[in-house]
Amino acid sequence: AGVEGKHCRIRAPLIAWSKERIVREGMALGVDYGMTVSCYQADGEGRACGKCDACRLRRAGFEAAGVPDPTRYR
């Protein structure tokens, strides 16, 4: 967020990457995807709904990468 009258710069280096590429790169870097949540409606325990756009895109990315999705779904 910026302050009125001040400039800010937003960097989003992964914006053009596919979810598959993000998953593969994360695996190569040792990311523990079990500690991440993408769901718009995750519950208090971090369990994902499995139905929102973020959940569907995440599942598709893991599937395309050939990597098991460690997400805990409700």
N, C-alpha and C positions, 0 to 999 in steps of 0.2 A: 504494500500500500504506500501511497505517497502522501505528501503534505501539500496542501494547496499552494501553488506557486513554485513548488520544487519539482525538479525532474527526477525520475527514477528509471532504472533500467531493469528489465526482466530478462533473465537468461533461461532458456528452456532447451538445453542441448539434445534432449531425447524426443522432442516434439514430432519430428519427422520419421522417427523409427517405428517399425511395426512392433506389436506386443511380442511376437515371436523373437525378434531381434533383441528386445529388452530382456526377455527371459534368458536367452542364450548368453548375453553379455553378463548379466547378473550371476549366472551360474559360473562363468569363467572367473569372475571376481570373488566368488565365494559368498554371495549374498544368501542369507538364510531367509528364504521367502516365507517360511512358516511364521516369521515375526512381522510380516507385512499384512496390511488389510487394504483392499481396494473398494470394498462395498460402501455404497451410499447409505445403507441402512443396517450396518453391523450392530449387533446387540452389545450389551455391557461387557460381555466376555470375549468380544472380538469375533464372534461367529458371523459369517456372511449370509446374506439372504439367498444368494444363488440365482436371483431373478432380475436384479437391476442391470443396467447397461454395463456398469463397471465389472460386475461379476461375470457376465456373459463374455465380455472382451478378455478378461483375465483367463477364464477357462479356455477360450479359443487360443490364446497366446501360448499357454502351457501345452495344450494339445499339439499345436503346430510345431512347437519346439521339441516335442517328444519327451517332455519332462513331466513327471507326476506333480499335480497341483497340491501343495500341502495345506491349502485353505480349509479351515473348518467351516462347513456349511451347516445351517440349521436344518 
